[in-house]
Amino acid sequence: MAIVSIDNLAAGMVLASDLKGSGGRMLLPAGVELQDNHLKTLKAWGVAEVDVVLEGTEFEDVAADSEASEELRAQALDYLHPFFASTDPKQEAIAQLQQIAAKSLARSLAKGKDLPVLPWLEAEIQEPSELAADFWQRQPKQPETLLRGKIELASLPDVYAQIVEVMNSPRSSASDLAEMVSKDTSLSSRMLKLVNSAFYGFPSRIDSIARAVTLIGTSELTTMALGISVVNAFKDIPSNLMSMEGFWRHSIACGVFARLLAGHKVGVSSEQMFIGGLLHDIGRMVMLKQIPQAYAEVIKQARLGQEALVTAERRILGYDHTEVGGLLCQEWRFTKALEEMIRFHHLPGAGRYGLGCCMIHLADILAKVHFVGQSECGCVMISPLQPRAWAALGISADVLPQIFSQAESQIEDVVTLFLGADED
């Protein structure tokens, strides 16, 4: 018998003991010979390791892989050290996250990939700034100014406003909502792909919006429609300022992690957590749209100084993206709960440690860990985990590997659906 990580499992291996999930739920009994479909399902369930029967050379091969993995993991931990410089390694959750990130990088190294170039060593970051002093004097001093700027902000798409109108009408039904969504071919196509992805994991194919409404409910469908609409509203940001794909990959990952965290708390709306995570950095889109040159400099200085981007925003501009995002929520008449998640995800204490603020605070950190080293995703430094926010969630650090395993396939599915080109 041997404990084998999910990445080293192979079809044909036999379970040495019963495989159980959270709460002691039986997943697979001892004696089952694993097939390819089992391996895929185990990853979707978030299983990190399995007790299997190994003999002879098979055991020696796995042992050799394990020894090599330890060496690569030590190399990965050394690389990761500066990314976690602002965190407290004594926190159980942070220690767990360091190990998760190290395992992920070690897997990449084992496949022959190189470690990513440290973001603050990238050539374009080393170029000196030539911005004149009077340039900064001309920049807006108050975040409210950005919402009244000469550049007109994209309005929230009409289709979402129409969906909300249908939702709020006492005379409307689920079929009315399905009909409204179906009128927008791009939106309906993406919605159907989403409900048929690993994000929901339904056992059979869903082939109509009406069926999707029945299964996931009107509230969740409306929330997902909002997410897709907002992503489309900011598609015209120049990619030379910040990788838009990278920005939305991080935002989508935050939404997925927040949704998975919600599954560990009774009475928490998973769809609200997803949209809170998806839009948590929406203020940055406004800043890139309204003050592009100034914000590009903020990004550059943050990377060069190995500084959290939110800290550089406050130091250079006098305000940050969370304030701008909160104001945009008011402009678009989002719920107070969603506004607070966006406004206080870096400072959950300012949101009185509300469960939503604390959950997005943690999900943002998990998303940064997921993409650590990938500067195009805007994830340079791992933000500190506020101890009271972690305590308010009441989640064990032991569930984090399972959450990461579940998130891996979901993130890529949702990225493809939200960012992929529309089909003709």
C-alpha positions, 0 to 999 in steps of 0.5 A, spaced: 500 500 500 502 507 498 499 514 499 499 516 492 498 524 489 492 525 484 497 527 479 501 520 480 495 516 479 494 512 473 488 507 470 489 500 472 491 502 480 487 498 485 484 502 491 487 499 498 482 502 502 475 505 502 476 512 499 471 517 503 470 524 502 468 530 506 463 528 512 465 521 511 461 520 505 463 514 501 466 515 494 469 509 492 470 502 495 476 498 496 478 494 491 476 498 485 480 498 479 481 505 477 479 507 470 480 514 466 473 516 468 475 515 475 481 519 475 477 525 472 472 525 477 476 524 483 480 531 481 473 534 480 471 532 487 477 535 490 481 529 492 488 530 493 491 523 494 489 516 494 491 509 498 492 504 492 495 497 492 503 498 489 508 492 488 515 491 485 517 496 480 511 500 480 512 501 488 519 503 486 517 508 480 512 511 485 517 512 490 522 515 485 517 520 483 516 522 490 523 523 492 524 527 485 518 531 487 520 533 494 527 536 490 523 540 485 518 542 491 524 545 495 526 549 489 519 551 488 519 554 495 525 558 494 522 561 488 516 563 492 519 566 498 519 573 495 511 572 493 509 571 500 514 576 503 508 580 506 504 574 509 505 571 516 508 564 515 506 562 522 498 562 519 496 555 518 492 557 512 498 561 509 503 555 510 498 551 507 498 555 501 505 556 500 505 548 500 499 548 495 503 553 490 510 549 491 506 543 489 503 546 483 510 549 481 514 542 482 509 539 477 510 544 472 518 543 473 517 535 473 514 536 466 520 540 463 517 547 464 522 553 467 520 557 473 517 564 470 521 570 470 520 574 477 516 580 475 520 585 478 526 583 473 522 583 467 526 588 462 520 593 460 519 594 468 527 596 469 526 602 464 526 609 468 520 613 468 520 619 464 513 622 466 514 629 468 512 632 475 506 636 472 503 630 469 501 627 476 499 634 478 494 633 473 491 627 475 484 626 479 485 627 486 478 624 488 476 617 485 469 620 484 472 624 478 473 618 475 466 617 474 465 624 471 471 624 466 470 626 459 471 619 457 464 616 457 464 609 461 460 603 458 453 603 460 451 596 463 448 592 457 441 593 456 440 585 456 442 585 463 437 591 465 431 587 461 433 581 465 433 585 472 426 588 470 423 581 468 426 578 475 423 584 479 416 584 475 411 580 480 407 578 473 413 575 470 415 567 470 421 563 469 419 562 462 419 569 461 426 570 464 428 564 459 425 567 453 429 574 455 436 571 455 434 567 449 433 573 445 441 575 446 444 569 442 451 571 445 449 571 452 444 564 451 450 561 448 455 562 453 450 561 459 448 554 456 456 552 455 457 554 462 451 550 465 454 544 461 461 545 464 465 542 470 462 549 474 456 546 475 457 538 473 450 536 471 450 529 469 446 530 463 446 535 457 442 541 458 440 544 451 435 550 453 435 556 457 428 554 460 431 547 462 437 551 465 433 556 469 429 550 472 435 547 474 440 553 477 434 558 478 432 565 476 437 568 481 443 564 479 442 565 472 441 572 473 447 573 476 451 569 471 448 574 466 451 580 470 458 577 470 458 575 462 455 582 461 460 586 465 466 582 462 463 584 455 462 592 457 470 593 458 472 589 452 475 595 449 481 596 454 488 596 451 492 590 452 498 594 452 496 597 459 495 590 462 493 584 459 485 583 459 485 576 459 490 576 465 486 580 469 479 576 467 483 570 469 484 572 476 477 575 477 474 569 474 479 565 479 477 569 485 469 568 483 470 560 482 474 560 489 469 564 492 463 560 490 467 553 492 468 557 499 461 558 500 459 551 499 463 550 506 458 555 509 451 554 511 446 559 508 451 563 504 449 564 496 454 561 492 452 565 486 453 572 490 460 570 492 461 568 485 459 575 482 463 578 488 469 575 486 468 576 479 467 583 480 472 585 486 477 588 482 472 592 477 475 599 479 481 597 476 478 597 469 475 604 470 482 606 472 485 603 466 479 606 462 480 613 465 487 614 467 491 609 463 498 612 463 498 614 470 495 607 472 500 603 467 506 607 471 502 605 478 503 597 475 510 598 473 512 601 480 508 596 484 512 590 480 519 594 480 518 595 488 515 588 489 509 592 492 502 590 492 498 593 487 493 596 492 498 599 496 502 602 490 495 605 488 494 608 495 501 611 495 501 614 488 494 616 487 491 617 494 486 612 493 485 605 490 481 600 486 476 598 491 474 605 492 472 606 485 469 599 484 464 601 490 462 608 487 461 604 480 457 599 484 453 605 486 452 608 479 450 601 477 445 600 483 448 594 485 446 591 492 449 594 498 452 587 499 455 586 493 458 593 494 461 592 500 464 585 498 468 589 492 469 596 497 472 592 503 475 585 500 482 588 502 480 591 508 474 586 511 475 590 518 472 596 514 466 592 512 465 589 520 468 583 518 462 581 514 462 574 511 461 576 504 467 581 505 471 576 508 470 570 503 472 575 497 478 577 501 480 570 502 478 568 495 482 574 492 488 571 496 487 564 493 486 566 486 493 570 487 496 563 489 493 559 483 497 564 478 503 566 482 509 568 478 504 569 472 505 577 472 500 577 466 495 575 471 496 581 475 498 577 481 505 579 483 505 579 491 500 575 495 496 579 500 496 578 507 491 574 510 487 578 515 487 574 522 480 576 524 477 575 517 480 568 517 477 567 524 470 569 521 470 564 516 471 558 521 474 554 515 479 549 516 486 550 513 485 542 511 480 543 506 484 548 502 488 543 498 481 540 496 478 547 494 484 548 489 483 541 486 476 542 485 477 549 482 483 547 477 478 544 472 472 549 473 477 556 472 479 554 465 472 552 463 469 559 466 475 562 462 473 559 456 466 561 456 467 568 459 473 570 454 472 565 448 470 568 441 462 568 440 460 563 435 457 565 428 
